[in-house]
Amino acid sequence: MKNYLLKLKKSLKERKSALEFQVKLQRGIIRCNYVVQVGNMTVGTNDENKVILHSTVGNQLPSQFDKQQVNEIRTKCKWNNVDGKMIPIKTFFYKDWYKKELEKVNNLLLDLNKKTMGV
């Protein structure tokens, strides 16, 4: 259990660093302002420019899209859960998405630190 918690803590710290780096990198005006999220996954593209889903776990960061790309994703793509129910597509302004993710990671690290103080 101790090793698992240490690995989890390390993974969360890596994600936090990646998120903070991206926030610092994206100062000013950029063309692709939106992150598209489906459930707990973010939408991205592969090497062939096909739409795929990325996990929000680890230090992989989401792709960002412009308004036209977001509209195209919303009209052409649909995802269903294991029960066959459609998962809603959510769009976030990239700064809001990163802020929310950083808060989530910071809260998880705080909880983990409290639980592992004696470990």
N, C-alpha and C positions, 0 to 999 in steps of 0.2 A: 504494500500500500504506500509506503514511504517513497519508493522509487517512482511509482505512478504519479504521486502528487508533485514530486520534484520535476518530472518530465512535463507535467501539465503547466506548472509555474513557468518553466523555461519556454514552453510554446507560447504561453500568453504574453510573456515579456517580448518575445520575438515579434509577435503580432502587433503589440503596442508600438515597438520601434518602427515597424514597417508603416503603420498608420500615421505616426507622428512625422516620419520622414516625408510621406506623401503630402501631408497637410502643409508642411514647410515648403515643399517643392512647388506646389500649386498656388502660389501667390499671384495676384493680378488676374487679368482676363484670359480665359481659355475658351476654346471653341466647344469642347465636349463637356458639358456641365452636369450631366445626369448619370446616376447609377440606377440600373434596373434590377429589382429584386423579385424573386419568385420563391415564396416560402422562406426558408433559411439559406437559399442559394442566390448568387448574383449571376446575371446574364453576362456572357463574354463571347468572344469569337476565337476560333481556332486558326491554325496557319492557312487554312483554305477559306477563311473569312465566313465560315458557317457559325451560326448561333449555337452556343453551348451553355451549360450551367456550371458555375464554379462554386465550390464549397466556401463558406465564410470562416472556416477553421484554418489555423495556420497563418503563415505570413503572406499568402497570395492575396493580392489586392484586386478589386473589381475593375472591369473595363468601364470606360465612361463613354457616353454617347451624346450626340447633339439631338435637338428636337425632332428633326426629320428621321433619324435612326430610331429614336424612341417610338415614334408613331408607326414606323415600319414593323418594329418588334411587336408592338401591341396589336397590329392588324394581322400579321402573318403567323405569329407564334402562340401556341396554347400548350399548357402543361397540366397534367392531371396527377393527383395523388394515387396511392395504391388502391383506394376505393373507387377510382374513376371520376372523382369530383375535381372540377377545374380549380387550379390554384390561382388566386388573383395575382396579377402583375402589378407591382408597385414601383413608382418612379420617385426618386429623391434627388433634390439638388445635391451635388457631390459634397459640399461643405456640411450640409445637414447629416448626410449619411456617415461621413467620417467622424463627425462629432458624436453621433449616436453610438457608433462602433467603439470609439475610444472610451466613452462612458461605460459601455458594457464590459469592455476588457478591464478597465480600472476597477469596476465594482467586483468583477470576478477575482481579480488579484487581491483586493482587500479582503474578500470573504475567504479566499484560500490562505492568505497570511494569518488570519484569525484562527483558522482551523489547524494550521500547521505550526503554530507557535511552540508547542511542546514536542513536535516531531523532529 
